[in-house]
Amino acid sequence: MQSLRKSLAIKLLVLFLASCLMALALSAVDFTETFHEFSRAHEDWELDELILAIFFFSVGLLLLFFQNVTENLEVEDKLAVNSHQLLKYRNAIMQMNESVIITDQSGRIEFVNPAFSTITGYSEDDVVGKDPSVLKSSAQDPKYYDELWQTISRGEVWKGELIDRKKDGSFYPAEMTISPLFREDGSISHYIAVQQDVSEKRELEERFHHMQKMEAIGTLVGGIAHDFNNTLSGISANAFLAKRKASLPDDTVRRLETIESLSFGAGEMISKLLSFARKGVMNMVSLEVTSLFQGAMETSRLLVSKNVTLTFKNCISKTYIIGDADLLYQVMMNLINNACDAVEEVREAPSVTVTVDELIEDDLFISRFGASKGMGFVHVAVSDNGIGIDAETIQYIFDPYFTTKEQGKGTGLGLAMIFGTVKSHNGYIDVESEPGLGSTFHLYLPVIQASLHQPEDKASREETFNGNMETILFVDDNDEINEGMTTVIRDLNYRVLSCSNGKEGLELYKQHLDEISLVVMDVVMPVMSGPEAAKTMREINPDVKIILISGYDLSHELDDEINHDELIHKPFSIRKISETIYRTIYA
C-alpha cells in the first residue's frame, strides 16, 4: 500500500510538470499562421489567452485524474482493512483449541483448523471433500444424527454431546455446536461446527464420582464396623468370662479360646476395611519384616498369572521395625501386583523379585533423603523385567489419580497411598526404571533394636490388671456389651455403675460425683453421645478421668475441649481394657 501511494504521487507530479512544459512550449513556438486562422474565427482572442486556456484545460484533466486516483485509494484502503480483519479472524480460527469444521450446504467438508487434526488425527487432506461421518462411532443411534441434521437444516443451532471416533479407531467424548451460515437472501450456504474434546472433563467428573463413592463406602463401612465391632466385643467379653469358670473341661476352654481368637481375627478384618475406607487408626507395633513381606509374596502367588516367576530373597536375619502390619502388607501387595502387571507383555521369562536386606546409610543416602545418620534401615526392593517407565512419567507416578494403566484397570491411587504409608512410617521410597528393561521400587524403613520387640502372645493376652474396688461408670447402648463388660469390670475388682446412653450417664455421674473414679463410655449412642456427655462432665469436674470406646476411629472428630484420657477401639482384649483402666485411674 505504501509503495502504491508513492507511485501515484510520482505520476501526478510528472503529469503536472508535463502540463507546465506544454504551456511554456506553446509560448515559444511560432504559431502565427495557425493563430491567424484561429483568430479569424475568434477575432477577440489573443495568443496569451489561448495559452492560458490550454493550461487550464490541462489542470482540469489533472484534477479529474487526481479525483479518480483518490477514489481508488479509498477503495484500496477499505480492502486493506477488510483483508486485515479477515486475517485476524482466520488466525483466531487456526489457533483455537477447539476443532472447527466448515461444510457446504450438502455437508461436504471444505475447511478444518489445526485443532481438528490434533484431536482426531485426521489431516486436512484426509477429510476435505468428504462427509463428517468419518468421525461417526457406534455410540450414538442413527436417529440421533437424523435429529441433528433436521435441526440445522431448519436454520437452527444444534448443541449436544456425542462420542466420536479418531483416525486410530479410539473413541473420545465431545461437546459440539453446529450453526448454519446464511446468504443475503436467507438461504443456507454453509455449516460451521465447533467441537471440544471433553476427555479431561469427563476424567475429572469420574474422579469426583469415585471420591463420592469412596466417601459413601467409608460411611457404610464405618456404620457396619461400629455394629460389628460391638458384637465382637460382646463375644470376646463373654468368652473371657466363661473361661474364668474353674469347673470347665479343658476341651470347652479350648473352644472358648477359639471363639475369642476368631473374634479378634474378625476385628482385624474390620480394621482392614476401615483402613481401606480411611476411617481406621494406625496400629503401630513392633514387626518382624521378613515374615511380613514374605507373607505378602506368598499371597500374591495365588493371585498372579502362573507364567510369572516370583522370587523372594532374604539377605538379613530377623529385623524389626515399628509399623502397622495391615498397611505395610497392603503396600507390598500393591507393589508386587503392579510389577506383575508390568510384565504382562513380556514373552520370555517374566519375573518379579522381592529382596530384603539391611542398609547402613551413607552420605549420599543422607543427602538424598535427609535421613538422620546412624538410624539404620531395612531395604526392600521390588524388581521386575517389564515395560519400564520413562523419565517424564516417573516424576508423576506418586501423584494421586495418575495412572498409566488402561481404563478400568487402575484408579491412580495405589502408588499415592503407598507413598503416604511409607512416609507415615518415617520411611522413604524411590524408583529406578528404564523403558524396556524393567523397574525397581526401593523402600527404606527405619529399624529398631531386637530387644525392643515385644510380641503379644497368648499368655500376655490372658494377663489382667486388677483394681482396688474403685467405682467405674460404664455407659454403652448395646445391652449385651453393657452386661458383659459390667461383669468383666466387676471381675477385675471394681464397683460398677452402668446405663445405656450419655444422658443417663450424666445423671448418674452427678448423683455419684464423689464416688466415681473413672468413666468409660461408648462414643456413638442415642439421646446423648459419649463426647457430649464427656464435655458436660468435664465442665462439672475438670479432673474427671474419661475413657471413650468406639467401633472405629473418631479421634479426628472429637472436640479438643473434651480432652478424654484414652480412646480404645473395639474389639479389645480384656488385658488391654484392664491395663487402660488401671493406668488411667492410677496415672
Order of alpha helices (4+ residues) and beta strands (2+ residues): alpha-alpha-alpha-beta-beta-alpha-alpha-alpha-beta-beta-beta-alpha-alpha-beta-alpha-beta-beta-alpha-beta-alpha-beta-alpha-alpha-beta-beta-alpha-beta-alpha-beta-alpha-beta-alpha-beta-beta-alpha
